[in-house]
C-alpha cells in the first residue's frame, strides 16, 4: 500500500462481484472471494494510476484481496468500485471508521 493515499477504512464484506464489459479468460478467479469479510481499505493511487482508487480487503486469517484501479462511490451502506474489467460491491459491516 506504499505510494497510495488512504481514503477510508472500515469493516466490510465483499458482497458480490460482476464482470464489467470485456474480461479475460482468467476473470472468474475473483468469485472465490465473494462473501469474504475483513478490514476494507479504499486507497487512491499516487503513482501509475494517479487519482484512481482501489480496494484492499485484509481478512482475519491474514489473507488479502485487492482490486485493480478504478472509481468508487457510496450507495446506502455499500461501497461500489468499478474497474475496467470488474464491478465490486462491498457491504459496510461497521459504520465506525477504523483508526490508523
RAQUIQUI-V815991 format. One line per field, one symbol per residue. phi: phi as a letter, one per 30 degrees, with the letter a starting at -180 (. if undefined). burial: I if it has 9 or more other ideal C-beta (glycine too) atoms within 8 Angstrom, else O. Layout:
# RAQUIQUI-V815991
phi: ???
burial: ???
This chain:
# RAQUIQUI-V815991
phi: .dibcdcabacacddabbdbidbddcddedddceidbldcbcbcdcceceidcbcbcccedjdbbbcddabbbcbhcbcccccecbccbccdcbdddddd
burial: OOOIOIOOIIIIIIIOIOOIOOOOOOIOOOOOIIOIIIIIIIIIIOOOOOOIIIIIIOIOOOOIIOIOIIOIOOOOOIIIIIIOIIIIIIIIOOOOOOOO
